[in-house]
């Protein structure tokens, strides 16, 4: 019994240690799949996240981090399958505020 608890605890530690944490500022990045919401924004470059992912949010968090590094405030997601891809945008605050 004690061995099972120790094994489960180690796996939990490994899984949580491998998650993608947001860097400062990335928590403010808006995410959309609606291209019409970024038509008046400046494209900053492509971003991607490659597996393996420990949690469902890892791909999104990795792309939000890359968007923040590029100076963007909006992430337009183009693909969420095996490899997540998107485009980082810099939008006026009034435009970004309209993105849910």
N, C-alpha and C positions, 0 to 999 in steps of 0.2 A: 504494500500500500504506500509506504513512504517513498519507494522508488518511483511509483507512478506519479505522485505529487511533484517530486523533484523533476522528473522528465517533462511533465506538463508545464511546470514553471519555467524551465529552460526554453522550451518551445515558445512560450508566450514572450519571454524576453527577446528571443531572436526575432520574432515577428514584429514586435513593437519597435525594435531598434532599427529595422530596415524600412520603416515607413518614411515617406517624403514629407518633411516638415516645411512649412512656409517660411520664407525669409521675411525680414521686416519690410513692410509695404505691400507684399504679395497678397495679404488678406483683403486689401482694398480693390484688387483687380476684379472687374466685372467680367462674366463669362456669358457668351451667347453663341447660338448656332444660326441666328438669323442675320444673313449678310446685309440685309437692308438697313440694319441698325448701325453699320460701320461705314456706310458709303461716304459720309462727310468727314471721315477720320483719316489720319495719316498712317499708312502701313509702315511698320518698323522692321519687319522681317518674319520669317517662318520660325516656328518653334515646334519641337516634337518631344515625345516621351516614349522610351522603349521599355518593354518588359524585361525582367520580371517585376511585377507589382505586388506588394504585400497586402494592400487594401484597395478598395475601389477608387479611393480619392487620390492615390499616388500619381496617376497620369495627369489628372487635373492640377494637382499641386505642383508637379514638376514644370508643367507648361505655364502656370501662373508665376512661378519663380523666374522662369526665363523671360516672361513678358515684363516683369518688374525690372530685371537686369537691363533690358533694352530701353527702359524708361516709359513703358506703356501703361495704360490704365484699363484696357479692354483686351480680352482674349476671344478671338473668333475661332471656334472649334470647327475644323473641317472633317475630322475623322476620329472616331473613338473605338476602332476595332483593335486588331492586334497591336498596331503601333498608333498611338494617339498623335494627331497633328493639328496645327492651327496657325493662326497669324496674329502677331502682336500688333496692337494699334494704339495710337495716341489720339484720344478724342477730347474735344472740349468738355469741360465738366458738365455743362447742361445736356450734352448728348449722352455722356456716360450715365448720368442720373436717370435716364429713361430706360436703361437696361435693367431688367428685373434681377 
